[in-house]
């Protein structure tokens, strides 16, 4: 991963690493979050993030560092979280 400036994020599919939660309950430090485009927020020094609540909110950009992920990783993170299939549950049981 390489750090890039938050104000240079591409318009879609960007990610940011939370470096400090700033006392916010819905942020975890050292976790990667999906960034949604919001030019107005960016001009004001904020970034729109999908946080732990699963909703998008605006946070101070100083809490994040933009990251460029390998394409395969970014594709997986962009997919909506799906419930585990029966095959996945079976393989997890075998691993335990």
MMTF fields as JSON, N, C-alpha, C and O atoms, coordinates in Angstrom:
{
  "mmtfVersion": "1.0.0",
  "mmtfProducer": "UNKNOWN",
  "numBonds": 383,
  "numAtoms": 384,
  "numGroups": 96,
  "numChains": 1,
  "numModels": 1,
  "chainsPerModel": [1],
  "groupsPerChain": [96],
  "chainIdList": ["A"],
  "bondAtomList": [4, 2, 8, 6, 12, 10, 16, 14, 20, 18, 24, 22, 28, 26, 32, 30, 36, 34, 40, 38, 44, 42, 48, 46, 52, 50, 56, 54, 60, 58, 64, 62, 68, 66, 72, 70, 76, 74, 80, 78, 84, 82, 88, 86, 92, 90, 96, 94, 100, 98, 104, 102, 108, 106, 112, 110, 116, 114, 120, 118, 124, 122, 128, 126, 132, 130, 136, 134, 140, 138, 144, 142, 148, 146, 152, 150, 156, 154, 160, 158, 164, 162, 168, 166, 172, 170, 176, 174, 180, 178, 184, 182, 188, 186, 192, 190, 196, 194, 200, 198, 204, 202, 208, 206, 212, 210, 216, 214, 220, 218, 224, 222, 228, 226, 232, 230, 236, 234, 240, 238, 244, 242, 248, 246, 252, 250, 256, 254, 260, 258, 264, 262, 268, 266, 272, 270, 276, 274, 280, 278, 284, 282, 288, 286, 292, 290, 296, 294, 300, 298, 304, 302, 308, 306, 312, 310, 316, 314, 320, 318, 324, 322, 328, 326, 332, 330, 336, 334, 340, 338, 344, 342, 348, 346, 352, 350, 356, 354, 360, 358, 364, 362, 368, 366, 372, 370, 376, 374, 380, 378],
  "bondOrderList": [1, 1, 1, 1, 1, 1, 1, 1, 1, 1, 1, 1, 1, 1, 1, 1, 1, 1, 1, 1, 1, 1, 1, 1, 1, 1, 1, 1, 1, 1, 1, 1, 1, 1, 1, 1, 1, 1, 1, 1, 1, 1, 1, 1, 1, 1, 1, 1, 1, 1, 1, 1, 1, 1, 1, 1, 1, 1, 1, 1, 1, 1, 1, 1, 1, 1, 1, 1, 1, 1, 1, 1, 1, 1, 1, 1, 1, 1, 1, 1, 1, 1, 1, 1, 1, 1, 1, 1, 1, 1, 1, 1, 1, 1, 1],
  "groupList": [{"groupName": "UNK", "atomNameList": ["N", "CA", "C", "O"], "elementList": ["N", "C", "C", "O"], "formalChargeList": [0, 0, 0, 0], "bondAtomList": [1, 0, 2, 1, 3, 2], "bondOrderList": [1, 1, 2], "singleLetterCode": "X", "chemCompType": "L-PEPTIDE LINKING"}],
  "groupTypeList": [0, 0, 0, 0, 0, 0, 0, 0, 0, 0, 0, 0, 0, 0, 0, 0, 0, 0, 0, 0, 0, 0, 0, 0, 0, 0, 0, 0, 0, 0, 0, 0, 0, 0, 0, 0, 0, 0, 0, 0, 0, 0, 0, 0, 0, 0, 0, 0, 0, 0, 0, 0, 0, 0, 0, 0, 0, 0, 0, 0, 0, 0, 0, 0, 0, 0, 0, 0, 0, 0, 0, 0, 0, 0, 0, 0, 0, 0, 0, 0, 0, 0, 0, 0, 0, 0, 0, 0, 0, 0, 0, 0, 0, 0, 0, 0],
  "groupIdList": [1, 2, 3, 4, 5, 6, 7, 8, 9, 10, 11, 12, 13, 14, 15, 16, 17, 18, 19, 20, 21, 22, 23, 24, 25, 26, 27, 28, 29, 30, 31, 32, 33, 34, 35, 36, 37, 38, 39, 40, 41, 42, 43, 44, 45, 46, 47, 48, 49, 50, 51, 52, 53, 54, 55, 56, 57, 58, 59, 60, 61, 62, 63, 64, 65, 66, 67, 68, 69, 70, 71, 72, 73, 74, 75, 76, 77, 78, 79, 80, 81, 82, 83, 84, 85, 86, 87, 88, 89, 90, 91, 92, 93, 94, 95, 96],
  "secStructList": [7, 3, 3, 3, 7, 4, 4, 4, 7, 7, 1, 1, 1, 3, 3, 3, 3, 3, 1, 7, 7, 6, 6, 7, 6, 6, 7, 7, 6, 6, 7, 3, 3, 3, 3, 3, 7, 7, 2, 2, 2, 2, 2, 6, 6, 3, 3, 3, 3, 3, 7, 6, 6, 1, 1, 3, 3, 3, 3, 3, 4, 4, 4, 3, 3, 3, 3, 3, 7, 7, 2, 2, 2, 2, 2, 2, 2, 2, 1, 7, 7, 7, 7, 7, 7, 2, 2, 2, 2, 2, 2, 2, 2, 2, 2, 7],
  "xCoordList": [0.843, 0.0, 0.882, 1.905, 0.474, 1.21, 0.257, -0.9, 0.74, -0.098, -0.206, 0.77, -1.408, -1.627, -2.447, -3.073, -2.447, -3.179, -4.68, -5.143, -5.447, -6.895, -7.537, -8.527, -7.021, -7.65, -7.381, -7.892, -6.599, -6.31, -6.98, -6.634, -7.915, -8.579, -9.363, -9.978, -9.342, -10.194, -11.653, -11.978, -12.526, -13.923, -14.668, -15.602, -14.297, -15.001, -14.01, -12.883, -14.444, -13.653, -12.399, -11.476, -12.32, -11.129, -11.216, -12.294, -10.045, -9.974, -9.045, -8.122, -9.308, -8.475, -8.24, -9.113, -7.058, -6.697, -6.954, -6.471, -7.712, -7.958, -6.718, -6.357, -6.068, -4.852, -5.14, -4.302, -6.331, -6.747, -8.264, -8.826, -8.944, -10.411, -10.988, -12.19, -10.176, -10.64, -11.772, -12.548, -11.865, -12.923, -14.264, -15.28, -14.273, -15.508, -15.773, -14.897, -16.963, -17.294, -17.353, -17.063, -17.718, -17.91, -16.681, -16.791, -15.501, -14.246, -13.275, -13.231, -12.488, -11.436, -10.102, -9.922, -9.17, -7.826, -7.207, -7.471, -6.39, -5.687, -6.625, -6.313, -7.766, -8.698, -8.904, -8.913, -9.07, -9.29, -10.791, -11.591, -11.153, -12.551, -12.733, -11.817, -13.925, -14.258, -14.602, -15.317, -14.075, -14.308, -15.304, -15.172, -16.288, -17.247, -16.923, -16.498, -17.115, -16.801, -17.722, -18.933, -17.146, -17.913, -17.024, -16.248, -17.147, -16.276, -16.438, -15.458, -17.67, -17.917, -17.235, -16.586, -17.378, -16.731, -15.214, -14.541, -14.681, -13.239, -12.718, -11.65, -13.466, -13.055, -12.997, -12.223, -13.817, -13.878, -12.939, -12.907, -12.166, -11.222, -11.817, -11.323, -12.874, -13.529, -13.528, -13.251, -13.838, -13.929, -15.166, -15.481, -15.867, -17.072, -16.654, -16.122, -16.911, -16.466, -17.672, -18.619, -17.632, -18.608, -17.995, -17.006, -18.584, -17.979, -18.528, -19.19, -18.25, -18.645, -20.155, -20.627, -20.912, -22.371, -22.904, -24.065, -22.047, -22.465, -23.047, -23.437, -23.106, -23.621, -22.455, -21.362, -22.707, -21.651, -21.836, -22.939, -20.71, -20.684, -19.441, -18.489, -19.467, -18.329, -17.468, -17.963, -16.161, -15.196, -14.056, -13.822, -13.342, -12.172, -11.141, -10.828, -10.627, -9.662, -8.359, -7.587, -8.101, -6.876, -6.864, -5.817, -8.021, -8.102, -7.712, -7.624, -7.476, -7.256, -6.049, -5.62, -5.518, -4.499, -5.03, -5.392, -5.082, -5.558, -4.567, -3.357, -5.074, -4.212, -4.597, -5.769, -3.603, -3.821, -3.581, -2.46, -4.642, -4.569, -4.323, -4.667, -3.734, -3.628, -5.031, -5.999, -5.137, -6.441, -7.282, -8.483, -6.674, -7.43, -8.021, -9.147, -7.288, -7.766, -8.901, -9.923, -8.727, -9.76, -11.06, -12.141, -10.964, -12.179, -12.913, -14.138, -12.182, -12.824, -13.465, -14.537, -12.831, -13.38, -14.593, -15.437, -14.687, -15.833, -17.09, -18.198, -16.931, -18.087, -18.875, -18.291, -20.207, -20.997, -20.749, -20.524, -20.79, -20.59, -21.754, -22.918, -21.428, -22.464, -22.466, -21.44, -23.631, -23.693, -22.914, -22.77, -22.427, -21.624, -22.475, -23.601, -21.926, -22.615, -22.426, -21.577, -23.223, -23.112, -21.726, -21.161, -21.165, -19.828, -18.779, -17.867, -18.898, -17.947, -18.057, -17.04, -19.285, -19.471, -18.879, -18.262, -19.062, -18.503, -16.983, -16.368, -16.364, -14.909, -14.374, -13.289, -15.124, -14.696, -14.772, -13.901, -15.803, -15.915, -14.769, -14.245, -14.362, -13.236, -11.942, -11.095, -11.783, -10.559, -10.465, -9.371, -11.601, -11.586, -11.17, -11.09],
  "yCoordList": [-1.18, 0.0, 1.236, 1.296, 2.188, 3.442, 4.571, 4.583, 5.493, 6.613, 7.642, 7.928, 8.198, 9.299, 10.344, 10.05, 11.553, 12.622, 12.42, 12.029, 12.685, 12.514, 13.415, 13.018, 14.592, 15.483, 15.059, 15.685, 14.022, 13.513, 12.169, 11.484, 11.787, 10.505, 10.482, 11.48, 9.339, 9.206, 9.335, 9.203, 9.592, 9.862, 8.662, 8.847, 7.452, 6.281, 5.197, 5.154, 4.334, 3.164, 3.421, 2.608, 4.517, 4.842, 4.273, 3.971, 4.14, 3.626, 4.495, 5.119, 4.525, 5.305, 4.501, 3.768, 4.654, 4.016, 5.004, 6.135, 4.571, 5.408, 5.35, 4.281, 6.483, 6.526, 6.956, 6.796, 7.502, 7.953, 8.052, 8.579, 7.547, 7.581, 8.907, 9.132, 9.776, 11.094, 11.052, 12.001, 9.941, 9.801, 9.397, 9.397, 9.05, 8.647, 7.166, 6.334, 6.833, 5.444, 4.563, 3.37, 5.12, 4.322, 4.251, 3.923, 4.561, 4.424, 3.593, 3.689, 2.768, 1.988, 2.397, 2.363, 2.782, 3.106, 1.858, 0.742, 2.045, 0.991, 0.109, -1.054, 0.651, -0.085, 0.677, 1.908, -0.071, 0.529, 0.721, -0.179, 1.916, 2.268, 2.687, 3.218, 2.442, 2.889, 4.378, 4.839, 5.117, 6.549, 6.797, 6.244, 7.625, 8.024, 9.434, 10.265, 9.719, 11.062, 12.112, 11.911, 13.228, 14.36, 15.599, 15.91, 16.287, 17.443, 18.552, 19.168, 18.806, 19.883, 19.571, 20.439, 18.335, 17.94, 18.053, 18.527, 17.618, 17.682, 19.116, 19.372, 20.041, 21.457, 21.998, 22.907, 21.435, 21.898, 21.127, 21.389, 20.164, 19.402, 18.142, 17.642, 17.639, 16.425, 15.36, 15.641, 14.139, 13.011, 12.204, 12.036, 11.704, 10.882, 9.411, 8.891, 8.758, 7.382, 6.5, 6.947, 5.25, 4.269, 3.686, 2.956, 4.01, 3.636, 2.316, 1.576, 2.026, 0.768, 0.572, -0.556, 1.657, 1.537, 1.046, 0.651, 1.072, 0.678, 1.83, 1.657, 3.002, 4.2, 5.124, 4.995, 6.056, 7.013, 8.294, 8.825, 8.767, 10.002, 10.792, 10.254, 12.059, 12.931, 13.036, 13.304, 12.816, 12.891, 13.816, 14.021, 14.379, 15.2, 14.36, 13.239, 14.9, 14.149, 13.885, 13.013, 14.632, 14.421, 13.075, 12.638, 12.411, 11.104, 9.965, 8.816, 10.27, 9.239, 9.526, 10.669, 8.453, 8.527, 7.699, 6.537, 8.277, 7.551, 6.452, 6.634, 5.32, 4.206, 3.707, 3.713, 3.28, 2.669, 1.178, 0.744, 0.409, -1.028, -1.76, -1.251, -2.941, -3.754, -3.988, -4.102, -4.058, -4.165, -5.326, -5.165, -6.488, -7.654, -7.403, -7.818, -6.742, -6.432, -5.412, -5.573, -4.385, -3.347, -3.946, -3.589, -4.861, -5.511, -6.26, -6.184, -6.977, -7.747, -6.834, -7.147, -5.719, -4.8, -4.036, -3.604, -3.868, -3.167, -4.019, -3.485, -5.349, -6.239, -6.079, -5.934, -6.103, -6.053, -7.306, -8.385, -7.162, -8.306, -9.261, -8.868, -10.514, -11.517, -12.476, -12.69, -13.052, -14.039, -15.269, -15.549, -15.983, -17.162, -18.257, -18.515, -18.879, -19.994, -21.242, -21.278, -22.269, -23.53, -24.132, -24.679, -24.04, -24.593, -23.873, -24.506, -22.557, -21.779, -22.18, -22.355, -22.329, -22.728, -24.105, -24.329, -25.043, -26.395, -26.342, -26.995, -25.566, -25.506, -24.837, -25.182, -23.877, -23.221, -24.206, -24.202, -25.05, -26.044, -27.019, -27.406, -27.432, -28.371, -27.755, -28.451, -26.452, -25.764, -25.634, -25.492, -25.682, -25.511, -26.759, -26.834],
  "zCoordList": [0.0, 0.0, 0.0, 0.683, -0.758, -0.741, -0.37, -0.79, 0.399, 0.842, -0.271, -0.964, -0.435, -1.355, -0.628, 0.39, -1.142, -0.467, -0.626, -1.698, 0.438, 0.384, -0.652, -1.266, -0.866, -1.837, -3.275, -4.204, -3.474, -4.816, -5.073, -6.036, -4.242, -4.422, -5.724, -6.1, -6.417, -7.596, -7.181, -6.001, -8.134, -7.804, -7.239, -6.459, -7.598, -7.072, -6.68, -7.175, -5.793, -5.442, -4.656, -4.709, -3.925, -3.154, -1.744, -1.233, -1.138, 0.223, 1.05, 0.528, 2.365, 3.27, 4.543, 5.007, 5.087, 6.343, 7.473, 7.442, 8.463, 9.636, 10.517, 11.009, 10.72, 11.53, 12.96, 13.848, 13.175, 14.504, 14.47, 13.51, 15.517, 15.473, 15.965, 15.832, 16.521, 16.942, 17.958, 18.072, 18.698, 19.691, 19.092, 19.787, 17.797, 17.13, 17.377, 17.144, 17.842, 18.134, 16.893, 16.977, 15.755, 14.551, 13.654, 12.473, 14.216, 13.494, 14.31, 15.536, 13.606, 14.259, 13.661, 12.444, 14.516, 14.045, 13.422, 13.868, 12.4, 11.672, 10.851, 10.593, 10.442, 9.601, 8.298, 8.28, 7.207, 5.893, 5.683, 5.939, 5.211, 4.948, 3.503, 2.875, 2.982, 1.638, 1.685, 2.574, 0.708, 0.6, -0.529, -1.62, -0.257, -1.283, -1.747, -0.943, -3.027, -3.519, -2.92, -2.833, -2.51, -1.99, -2.113, -1.21, -3.222, -3.491, -2.47, -2.052, -2.071, -1.098, 0.232, 0.817, 0.712, 1.969, 1.837, 2.752, 0.697, 0.461, 0.512, 1.069, -0.065, -0.039, 1.389, 1.688, 2.255, 3.644, 4.575, 5.777, 4.018, 4.837, 5.457, 6.467, 4.844, 5.339, 4.26, 3.094, 4.657, 3.733, 4.099, 5.277, 3.08, 3.314, 3.321, 2.34, 4.454, 4.711, 5.036, 5.684, 4.586, 5.069, 6.335, 6.274, 7.48, 8.767, 9.296, 8.569, 10.565, 11.191, 11.267, 11.405, 11.178, 11.21, 9.865, 9.759, 8.836, 7.504, 6.706, 5.551, 7.318, 6.661, 6.319, 6.87, 5.403, 5.077, 5.88, 6.01, 6.414, 7.211, 6.839, 6.273, 7.162, 6.892, 8.151, 9.245, 7.962, 9.055, 8.649, 7.458, 9.631, 9.295, 8.537, 8.938, 7.46, 6.645, 7.388, 6.988, 8.47, 9.244, 9.961, 10.438, 10.042, 10.699, 9.768, 10.202, 8.481, 7.468, 6.6, 6.442, 6.046, 5.013, 3.856, 4.04, 2.682, 1.506, 1.156, 1.295, 0.707, 0.321, -1.061, -1.437, -1.8, -3.1, -2.91, -2.641, -3.052, -2.836, -4.15, -5.217, -4.081, -5.298, -5.872, -5.12, -7.179, -7.855, -7.324, -7.113, -7.107, -6.632, -5.247, -4.974, -4.388, -3.042, -3.11, -2.442, -3.898, -4.041, -4.567, -4.097, -5.546, -6.073, -4.978, -4.885, -4.155, -3.073, -2.037, -1.518, -1.732, -0.744, -1.267, -0.482, -2.578, -3.161, -3.167, -3.208, -3.127, -3.14, -1.856, -0.782, -1.954, -0.719, 0.105, -0.444, 1.407, 2.282, 2.099, 2.181, 1.852, 1.648, 2.818, 3.463, 3.089, 4.162, 3.74, 2.55, 4.696, 4.409, 3.771, 4.194, 2.768, 2.132, 2.976, 3.866, 2.691, 3.425, 3.242, 4.19, 2.026, 1.781, 2.609, 3.141, 2.724, 3.526, 4.986, 5.658, 5.488, 6.888, 7.147, 8.189, 6.194, 6.363, 6.409, 7.252, 5.508, 5.486, 6.74, 7.209, 7.295, 8.534, 9.696, 10.566, 9.721, 10.789, 10.76, 11.805, 9.526, 9.405, 9.901, 10.461, 9.701, 10.111, 11.621, 12.168, 12.294, 13.755, 14.387, 15.614]
}
